[in-house]
Amino acid sequence: MAKRVLVPVDDSERREQAVELTFDLLPGGTVVLLRVINPAEVGFSSEEVLPSFSEGWYEEERTRAEEAFDEIEELAAGHDVSVERHIELGRPAGTILDAVTELDVDHVVMGSRGRRGVSRILLGSVAEAVVRRSDVPVTVAR
């Protein structure tokens, strides 16, 4: 049974499903929350481009992450789990995979964004990359 489960936290509708699934899988363990802030989402990758905007954007993203963590900790209160919080800056798939080792987790539970049509057959690109490259089991909540 897993003792430390990494749950990447994003803004998808599947976040709560992934968290609830983790609580069920992990009685007495630790839920390791990870929010990856991706600078590419706003179309720049260097503070030299728009320094004041990038700093404001980053702080806003950190605040949103902390709010999401607060909501998850409220849900966790009814379960026998402890919660850790981590915020990293980088590309989501690579940062999640690095966190598997750095945070010493033995399972990953993550959501996959809902898709329609042909893309519905595939997992989201981040979830797919993590599933394919992770050294620990990965459960995807869909």
Sequence and secondary structure as in RCSB ss.txt:
>XXXX:A:sequence
MAKRVLVPVDDSERREQAVELTFDLLPGGTVVLLRVINPAEVGFSSEEVLPSFSEGWYEEERTRAEEAFDEIEEL
AAGHDVSVERHIELGRPAGTILDAVTELDVDHVVMGSRGRRGVSRILLGSVAEAVVRRSDVPVTVAR
>XXXX:A:secstr
  SEEEEE  SSTTHHHHHHHHHHH TTSEEEEEEEE GGGGT   TTTSHHHHHHHHHHHHHHHHHHHHHHHHH
HTTSS EEEEEEEES HHHHHHHHHHHTT SEEEEE     GGGGTS  HHHHHHHHH SS EEEE 
